[in-house]
Amino acid sequence: MAVISIEGMEFFAYHGCFKEEQVIGTKFRCDLFLDVDTTKAEQTDNLNDTVNYQSVFQVVQDEMKTKSKLLEHVSRRILTRVRDEFPQVSHARIKIRKLNPPLGGKMDFVSLELEG
């Protein structure tokens, strides 16, 4: 079993509970960790025998384009789609950070981690 990680994916998106967040938008950073049996790919050196990172990135990018009020919601959508479209993934974990959240003070980010 291997862990394929795609870390530091950055998106500009419109997630948040405040109306302004869904109009102005902000930056988000995502890390995705996929448990995959890579035994066959280790032997064949064939991309078809593992998870294509570019295809996974496209799924994350597509889901980040759909507005959500909560990071919990967008995270679950991403995990569900990854598990549906890549059956070789036995387990997945995502961390999404909202950079510079509008919480009335200075902070780098808020984040949510979700598994599925």
Long-range contacts (C-beta under 8 A, 24 or more apart in sequence): 1-35, 1-36, 1-37, 1-38, 1-90, 2-35, 2-36, 2-37, 2-38, 3-33, 3-34, 3-35, 3-36, 4-33, 4-34, 4-36, 4-38, 4-50, 4-51, 4-53, 5-31, 5-32, 5-33, 5-34, 6-31, 6-32, 6-34, 6-53, 6-56, 6-57, 6-60, 7-31, 7-32, 9-57, 9-60, 9-61, 11-60, 11-61, 11-64, 13-64, 13-65, 13-67, 13-74, 14-67, 15-64, 15-67, 15-68, 15-69, 15-70, 15-71, 15-74, 15-98, 16-69, 16-98, 16-101, 16-102, 17-69, 17-70, 18-102, 20-102, 21-102, 22-67, 22-69, 26-98, 26-99, 26-100, 26-101, 27-99, 27-100, 28-64, 28-96, 28-97, 28-98, 28-99, 29-96, 29-97, 29-99, 29-109, 30-60, 30-64, 30-78, 30-94, 30-95, 30-96, 30-97, 31-94, 31-95, 32-56, 32-60, 32-78, 32-82, 32-92, 32-93, 32-94, 33-92, 33-93, 33-94, 34-82, 34-86, 34-89, 34-91, 34-92, 35-89, 35-90, 35-91, 35-92, 36-88, 36-89, 36-90, 37-88, 37-90, 50-88, 51-86, 51-88, 51-89, 55-85, 55-86, 56-82, 56-86, 59-85, 71-96, 71-98, 71-110, 71-111, 71-112, 72-112, 72-114, 75-112, 75-114, 76-114, 76-116, 79-114, 79-115, 79-116, 80-116, 83-116, 91-115, 91-116, 92-116
